Amino acid sequence: MSAPDRPYRVTVVCHGNICRSPMAELLLREAFDDAGLGDRVEVDSAGTSAEELGNPAHPRTIATLQRHGHPDLGWSTHRARQFGPDWFDAADLVLAADHPHADRLSRLSRTEADAAKVRLVRSFDPDAVAVGDLHMADPWYGGDAEYEQTYAEIRAAVPGIVEHVRRALDG
């Protein structure tokens, strides 16, 4: 839980930080603003890999957000970064795109408290939990349909994430 003197911090993590995690970062920023929590929550993103360091969000990520009418809450300035063990110090919640990323984050964690911050994005989607499918495929290998699927999966999880953070802030 965040300290009273600083915002609650959410970090979304995927492989390269150009597709899934920046899409989720931007959708969460918008959702926290819409929920009246934008001044109490900070959202960022990173990758587990260094291969995309410094690269912008993937053009299909941006196109998908634009198709759905989302404002630019950072996609034009986004640059891929790599998550390191010290990132746990600033994060209250670390959202992994899929199981391999959650496993990698668990290996990077230095303490049980660090490891306890890691959750899968789709673990906040009750329908995904009900069917037991918390994986989010990497759309980088596909086309617009795969980016639309990623968008839908993130959108389905966003209300649960917002509610989780609201409870943490209130509790």
N, C-alpha and C positions, 0 to 999 in steps of 0.2 A: 504494500500500500504506500502511496506517495506521502511524503512529509507535508504537513499543513502549509509550509512556506514555499512549496514548489508544485508545479503541475504534475498530474498523473501522466506517465510516459508510456506510450505504446510503440513498439517496434515490430514491423512486419518483415519477415525474412523468407526469401526464396533462393534460387540458385545464383542468378546473376544480377538481380536487382534492376531488371529492365522491363519485366512483364508483370508477373503476379503481385510482387510486393509493392511496386509503385502504384499499381491499380488499386490495391487494397488501402494503401496509405492515403491516397487522394479521396477514395470513397469514404473512408473513416473520418478524415478531416471534415468533409462536408456533413456527414451524419452527426458528428459531435457539435458542429456549429448549429445545425438544425435543431438539435436537442437542447441547445442553450448551454452546452458544456465546453464550447470552443476555447473559452478563456481559462479553463481548468484542466485541459487535456492537450498534450502535445503528441503528434504522431509522426514517425519517420519510418524509414525502411532501409534494408541492407540485404546483401547476398552472402551466401556461405562461400562463394568462389571469388577469386580475384580476376577472373578472365574478362569481365566486363567493366572493370574499374574505370570510372570517369565517363562512361558512355551515357547518353541520354536514355530516357524511357523509349522502349521500342515503338516505332511509328504505329503499329497496329494497336498497341495499348492506348495511345493517345487518340487514335481514330475511333476506337470503341467508346471511350469516354465522351468524345465529341458527338458521336451518333446518338448517345443517350442524353445529350444536352447538359452535361456537367461543366461547370466553370473551371477554368484553369486555376487550381489551388496549389500549383507547384510543378505541373508536368513540364512546363517550358524551361524550368531551371533545374529539373532533376538530373543528378549525376549519380551513377552507380557507386555504391560504397560496399565495403566488406565488413561483416559483423565480426568483432573480436571479443575475447573474454571480458575485457574491461567495459564493454557495452552493457553488461548486466548491471553495473553500478548505477547507471542512469535509468534503466528500464524498470517499469513495474509489471508490464505484461509483454511477453515476446511471442508473437504469433507466427508459427511456421506454416508454410504453404502445404507441406506434405510430410509424411513419416520420415523420409531420409533427412530432411532439413531439421525436423525435431530431434532425430538421433544425433545429428551433427551438433546441434545446439546443446544437447545434453552432455556431449563429450567436451564441449568448450566451457561448460559451467564449472566453476571452481568450488561451489558449495551446494548443499542441498537447497538452500534458499534461491540460488541462481536457477537451478534445475526446475524448481517449483513455479518459476515465472513462465515457463514454456508451455504453450498450448497450440493445438492445431486450429487454424482459422475456422475450418468447417465444424469443429467441435461445438461451435456456438450456433449452428443451424440444427434445430430440432429434427427436421426431416432427414438430414444427412446422418444424424446420430441414430435415428430410428431404423434406418436401413443398414447402418454399420459401414457407410462409405464416407470416410473423412478425407480421402485423397483428393488433391487438386492437381490435375494434369498440367504439364508445362505447355502453354499454348504456342511457344516459340517454334515448335516443330510443325505447326499447322497453319491454317488460314483464318479468315474472319470467323468462321463457325467455332473454332477452338477458343478464340478470344471472347466471343459471346458467351460460351460455356463458362469460362473463367469469371467473366463479369457476373453472370447469374449466380454462380456459386458464392462469390464474395458478397453480392447483394443479399443473398439469403442468410448469411452469417452476421451481417452488420447489425441488425437490431439486437441480437443476443450479445454481441460485443459491447455495444453501447450500454445495454442494461447491466452487464457485468461491471463495467467501469463506473456507472452511476452508483451501483451498490457499494463498490469499493470506496468511492468518494464520500458516500453518506455514512459509511459504517465504521 
